[in-house]
């Protein structure tokens, strides 16, 4: 399982990484809330250990953003001991709270407890190759796409584009990025090629392509899939 450790103190990140890797977990690191959100967009994360006080974006605001569309366990980490900080963190969507300095054995126990609860209650989708955004569902094993329960047929290239965007829901991809990831070659004036495929995809998955529900054009930047 993948665990994201987010703390602006790199020594703490490294220490937690060592503790949890010894338990068999894969650890990814971030050093502020904004970086944490980027890691979650790009990787499948099963649990987050999040410090509260960090530059750019603190742990409380990052947790609120995570909770907008993700129910993975979040353990807050802070040097503060006041009850108000614990209550605030839990109210923002955290599942547990550990005060620094912490006992490594306690941290490991809390991580295992949260992951056990997450998996046994069915929150973790064991079929990791299923991507969902609202009523848009892609089963990458069966290579099927459904929108609000109705199956949609796409060409292989259209499927790869939509899978890329849906697997990274909310993230904006430039035209060059889409071309290079789907066609596996360096982009050279790919605007028309990508735009044509995007238009065809929208015609197939949107009830009203002029008022898109899922596939959004971010003018001057690129495209993203999200529940509008």
LONU-791006 format. One line per 4 residues: their letters; for each residue z, x, y of N, C-alpha, C. Coordinates in steps of 0.001 Angstrom, whole numbers. Each point is the difference from the previous one (the first is absolute). Layout:
N
a	Z,X,Y,Z,X,Y,Z,X,Y  ...
***
This chain:
228
xxxx	0,834,-1201,0,-834,1201,0,869,1251  -579,-526,1071,-134,752,1241,1070,-427,1009  719,982,526,1045,-257,981,-353,730,1288  72,-717,1110,-238,600,1302,1333,324,660
xxxx	165,1255,403,1204,440,711,-401,267,1446  654,-701,939,-348,135,1412,1234,400,801  -9,1217,527,1111,513,810,-555,1124,867  405,44,1276,-512,1051,876,635,1355,-296
xxxx	1062,4,-815,617,1245,-439,-705,446,-1290  -852,1004,106,-805,420,-1142,844,558,-1139  1153,573,329,873,519,-1064,549,-1139,-849  333,-1117,647,489,-1160,-751,-1116,-549,-886
xxxx	-1217,-95,547,-1132,-455,-808,-196,892,-1226  51,1294,223,-197,935,-1113,1099,-132,-1049  1243,-189,459,1114,-132,-938,-140,-1267,-840  -308,-1124,665,-173,-1259,-733,-1165,122,-972
xxxx	-1056,668,429,-1168,202,-872,409,722,-1284  813,1025,128,445,750,-1178,840,-884,-918  969,-740,585,868,-863,-804,-821,-1010,-804  -940,-657,671,-712,-1107,-643,-1124,482,-911
xxxx	-604,1136,317,-1018,536,-910,632,412,-1325  1247,426,43,711,331,-1240,222,-1229,-867  -86,-1196,616,148,-1256,-749,-1350,-557,-440  -1076,729,317,-1322,-402,-460,-824,-792,999
xxxx	480,-148,1241,-735,-764,1000,-973,909,757  -1082,-598,482,-921,716,884,416,-284,1436  146,1039,812,538,-160,1355,-1081,312,1038  -135,-912,957,-834,233,1174,921,38,1207
xxxx	-388,776,1033,885,187,1149,-674,-422,1296  847,-466,933,-432,-294,1366,1154,377,913  -308,250,1273,1030,504,908,246,-901,1211  -624,-1163,2,332,-1052,958,-556,-1315,-532
xxxx	379,-1093,632,-398,-1303,-503,-1495,-223,-15  -699,508,1016,-1449,-175,59,-682,702,-1174  460,1220,-316,-562,712,-1151,287,-755,-1299  1194,-591,-88,359,-757,-1209,-963,-1159,-224
xxxx	-334,-716,1060,-914,-1136,-121,-1385,469,-456  -434,1160,474,-1290,541,-424,10,339,-1487  1099,588,-469,101,349,-1425,-40,-1260,-852  702,-1052,434,24,-1249,-758,-1385,-635,-42
xxxx	-765,139,1080,-1363,-531,19,-913,731,-965  262,1288,-213,-913,830,-769,416,190,-1461  1258,-314,-336,502,234,-1357,761,-1214,-513  81,-90,-1303,838,-1034,-612,1443,519,-24
xxxx	854,-623,787,1393,424,117,898,-1063,-623  988,447,-796,882,-933,-686,1393,-94,629  351,976,839,1296,-29,683,-65,943,1193  714,-375,1090,42,828,1205,1449,357,321
xxxx	245,1282,262,1284,453,548,-264,338,1460  608,-767,914,-378,47,1409,1189,334,894  -116,1110,737,1009,340,993,-114,-973,1177  1107,-231,695,-24,-924,1139,-467,694,1268
xxxx	650,1086,374,-284,666,1266,-1104,1036,-168  -1211,-321,519,-1141,910,-84,-845,-141,1257  -772,1032,343,-892,-89,1168,-1221,-860,-289  -721,-351,1049,-1238,-786,-48,237,-1439,-454
xxxx	461,-181,-1219,369,-1336,-483,1212,144,-891  1093,-697,354,1224,142,-783,-88,-801,-1301  1005,190,-842,-23,-633,-1306,123,-1504,40  684,-536,997,158,-1450,106,-1342,-669,297
xxxx	-716,539,967,-1300,-589,333,-995,186,-1150  57,1155,-654,-898,229,-1135,291,-979,-1134  1277,-265,-244,373,-948,-1054,-495,-1399,334  106,-388,1264,-513,-1312,411,-1502,-95,-252
xxxx	-748,1087,286,-1442,-1,-243,-303,-74,-1496  786,721,-810,-194,-38,-1450,186,-1418,-515  1012,-678,511,337,-1339,-480,-1017,-1067,402  -906,328,890,-1016,-974,383,-906,-373,-1169
xxxx	-233,950,-921,-900,-312,-1120,359,759,-1277  1230,491,-94,362,790,-1171,1466,-221,-348  287,-183,-1292,1385,-254,-414,596,1145,-820  -558,1207,136,564,1137,-718,1422,274,497
xxxx	886,506,-873,1379,284,422,51,1076,1074  875,-202,978,218,972,1066,1482,349,43  321,1282,-149,1373,482,130,114,726,1327  869,-492,887,185,621,1307,924,1203,-127
xxxx	-287,1019,804,751,1248,-24,397,329,1436  1307,215,240,429,268,1376,1269,821,15  165,781,1076,1224,776,185,1096,-862,597  -350,-1189,460,983,-874,631,784,-777,-1059
xxxx	1251,-283,312,853,-680,-980,450,-1373,468  -339,-398,1237,456,-1289,496,-619,-1145,-788  810,-1059,-195,-492,-1165,-734,-1181,-648,693  -49,94,1345,-1102,-642,721,-1342,586,-393
xxxx	-56,1313,-246,-1260,632,-405,-422,-468,-1390  977,-126,-889,-307,-487,-1345,-519,-1428,59  679,-835,756,-404,-1406,108,-1382,-117,628  -252,787,1057,-1296,-41,671,-1110,401,-955
xxxx	218,1073,-756,-1006,449,-950,-300,-1042,-1061  1037,-614,-539,-189,-1024,-1022,-699,-1223,569  331,-361,1235,-652,-1148,630,-1471,261,295  -355,1259,167,-1395,354,262,-838,-3,-1278
xxxx	649,-171,-1156,-744,-71,-1250,325,1070,-1017  948,892,322,388,1026,-972,731,-632,-1178  -92,644,-1166,652,-503,-1206,1333,682,-270  170,1210,538,1229,748,-250,175,1000,1131
xxxx	1152,666,5,362,862,1125,840,1158,-510  -360,1221,389,773,1183,-378,301,808,1262  1245,435,123,408,775,1167,-47,1495,-307  -603,768,911,-18,1467,-131,1314,584,519
xxxx	498,1060,-630,-508,650,-1224,284,-861,-1222  -893,50,-970,125,-870,-1173,148,833,-1262  538,-629,-1008,113,611,-1325,-1336,-188,-724  -644,1072,-455,-1296,-143,-684,44,-967,-1180
xxxx	1110,-5,-727,104,-899,-1148,27,-1457,442  651,-255,1156,19,-1370,530,-1402,-413,434  -716,914,664,-1363,-300,429,-872,-343,-1198  74,815,-1040,-809,-233,-1195,345,-1347,-628
xxxx	1292,-303,-57,431,-1271,-590,-529,-1192,798  41,103,1324,-486,-1099,838,-1518,-154,-116  -702,1112,-87,-1447,-55,-175,-339,-695,-1316  650,395,-1081,-272,-607,-1303,345,-1483,3
xxxx	1099,-351,667,405,-1405,70,-1046,-847,714  -498,503,1145,-992,-762,755,-1322,-106,-762  -423,1079,-648,-1242,-43,-769,129,-928,-1205  1166,8,-625,232,-899,-1139,-73,-1461,439
xxxx	613,-293,1130,-28,-1367,521,-1425,-402,396  -696,928,601,-1370,-252,456,-935,-318,-1167  142,759,-1093,-886,-197,-1143,407,-1200,-852  1289,-184,-248,428,-1077,-893,-150,-1373,630
xxxx	25,-64,1314,-181,-1300,656,-1474,-333,189  -870,903,-447,-1422,-296,29,-672,279,1321  674,682,927,-625,272,1289,-1066,1070,-118  174,896,-953,-985,1064,-184,-1135,-507,-869
xxxx	-1193,18,525,-1178,-399,-754,-357,1109,-971  251,-234,-1293,-235,1039,-998,-1490,286,-175  -812,-920,473,-1436,232,-62,-407,604,1333  68,1322,98,-141,684,1282,-1432,0,512
xxxx	-966,-444,-829,-1379,-19,464,-415,-1392,473  971,-805,405,-273,-1290,616,375,97,1470  -966,-295,871,225,88,1438,-55,-1394,602  1003,-321,834,91,-1346,555,207,57,1505
xxxx	-702,-870,694,231,-223,1424,-156,-1494,238  1125,-691,158,-63,-1454,107,-618,-580,-1254  -1042,-818,160,-671,-608,-1145,-1128,827,-562  -207,1197,553,-1031,913,-493,602,914,-1055
xxxx	-529,-54,-1236,552,772,-1118,-1128,762,-694  207,1302,-154,-954,839,-733,695,553,-1231  -546,-296,-1172,485,576,-1260,-951,1126,-356  432,1243,250,-895,1143,-170,-232,336,-1462
xxxx	841,-513,-884,-222,227,-1432,-1103,-919,-509  66,-1268,398,-1006,-969,-427,-1209,-24,923  127,693,1167,-1064,34,1008,-340,-1416,477  1048,-771,281,-192,-1361,492,629,-154,1379
xxxx	-566,-917,774,509,-312,1326,151,-1513,104  1161,-452,461,191,-1419,257,510,-179,1425  -430,-1081,614,450,-365,1333,552,-1411,-75  1305,-135,215,686,-1287,-123,-281,-648,-1351
xxxx	-74,841,-1050,-169,-488,-1363,-1428,-104,-469  -969,126,906,-1414,-113,-375,-605,1391,-161  -730,211,-1102,-589,1309,-243,-1185,244,927  -115,1243,462,-1069,411,899,-776,1137,-661
xxxx	-1308,-54,80,-851,1027,-593,-512,933,1092  229,1304,-180,-498,1004,928,-842,1024,-743  -859,684,728,-735,1123,-583,977,1154,-204  -377,982,-835,916,1137,-220,428,698,1288
xxxx	-926,204,939,354,663,1253,928,-881,832  -309,-1294,77,862,-916,742,1401,-30,-608  58,24,-1314,1299,2,-688,807,1241,378  -642,1170,4,712,1236,321,525,-18,1434
xxxx	-786,-542,913,448,-70,1395,1209,-920,120  -91,-1173,-596,1108,-953,117,1246,503,-711  -175,658,-1139,1142,573,-712,693,1064,859  -784,847,637,561,1038,880,836,-627,1107
xxxx	-539,-1014,653,699,-614,1128,1218,-806,-458  -125,-695,-1130,1109,-826,-484,1127,852,-558  -330,1090,-676,1032,892,-533,780,679,1113  -586,18,1206,651,600,1167,108,-1038,1113
xxxx	436,-1201,-378,31,-1129,934,732,353,1289  -611,-366,1123,590,266,1299,-449,1300,631  -498,909,-805,-461,1287,526,-1450,-120,469  -285,538,1170,-1358,-31,537,-781,1208,-513
xxxx	-1177,-274,-604,-893,1064,-459,-1215,58,912  -345,1185,464,-1211,158,795,-1213,-158,-911  -1152,-218,609,-1234,-134,-769,-263,1265,-813  219,1168,618,-210,1251,-719,920,118,-1208
xxxx	1279,-393,171,954,76,-1114,-440,-893,-1150  -410,-1222,311,-443,-928,-1040,-1196,585,-750  -954,510,751,-1209,543,-636,346,1171,-920  800,922,478,311,1197,-781,828,-314,-1237
xxxx	910,-995,92,835,-350,-1150,-751,-825,-1035  -954,-813,436,-731,-873,-921,-1238,686,-547  -770,640,873,-1245,639,-439,220,1435,-488  1183,554,266,361,1345,-460,-942,1074,537
xxxx	-394,-155,1261,-823,1006,637,267,-8,1497  -385,1059,675,256,119,1422,-756,-1071,778  694,-630,924,-607,-1068,786,-964,572,1032  -1188,-625,91,-964,380,1026,-641,-1283,526
xxxx	466,-428,1177,-469,-1249,615,110,-1181,-979  1201,-272,-539,141,-1040,-1019,257,-1399,567  -47,-157,1324,432,-1252,625,-719,-1219,-569  -1319,41,-34,-755,-1169,-470,255,-292,-1466
xxxx	48,1066,-812,217,-182,-1441,1324,-690,-275  1069,518,592,1322,-590,-226,84,-1396,606  -539,-175,1185,84,-1298,674,-672,-1106,-809  -1142,315,-617,-698,-999,-813,858,-423,-1184
xxxx	610,965,-684,854,-329,-1149,1234,-787,437  583,384,1123,1175,-724,504,-368,-1447,307  -1159,-200,626,-430,-1364,321,-158,-838,-1269  -584,588,-1032,-195,-722,-1260,1344,-337,-653
xxxx	930,961,61,1331,-256,-573,674,-1158,725  -69,10,1324,648,-1060,782,-614,-1357,-304  -1309,-31,-209,-657,-1265,-324,505,-570,-1320  391,904,-911,421,-446,-1328,1480,-327,-96
xxxx	850,708,786,1435,-207,-164,620,-870,1092  -723,-217,1086,569,-773,1101,-525,-1431,-25  868,-948,262,-429,-1390,130,-908,-143,1214  415,667,1087,-791,8,1222,-109,1436,487
xxxx	-1121,691,-303,-136,1420,375,171,256,1489  -256,-1022,840,150,192,1436,1464,8,425  858,-545,-848,1440,34,249,675,555,-1255  -102,1312,-216,429,613,-1268,1481,-186,-287
xxxx	276,-291,-1247,1384,-169,-457,547,1296,-577  -879,842,-548,455,1210,-684,-609,1281,553  -1313,70,66,-673,1244,357,-250,38,1505  709,896,667,-6,27,1461,-765,1211,523
xxxx	-817,-244,1029,-694,1082,689,871,466,1159  328,1270,19,761,576,1107,-1019,726,876  -405,-658,1047,-1133,469,793,209,1418,509  -1030,820,-190,32,1374,467,777,938,-910
xxxx	630,-560,-1068,798,844,-898,-516,-103,-1436  -9,-1209,-548,-425,-140,-1383,354,-1361,-554  471,-23,-1253,273,-1257,-684,1336,88,-735  611,-1177,-202,1209,-59,-817,114,-1370,-638
xxxx	692,-53,-1131,321,-1259,-658,1446,-330,289  240,-1226,423,1359,-483,166,-47,-1507,56  1163,-599,-230,106,-1453,106,129,-338,1465  -1050,-568,597,-4,-314,1426,880,-1219,272
***
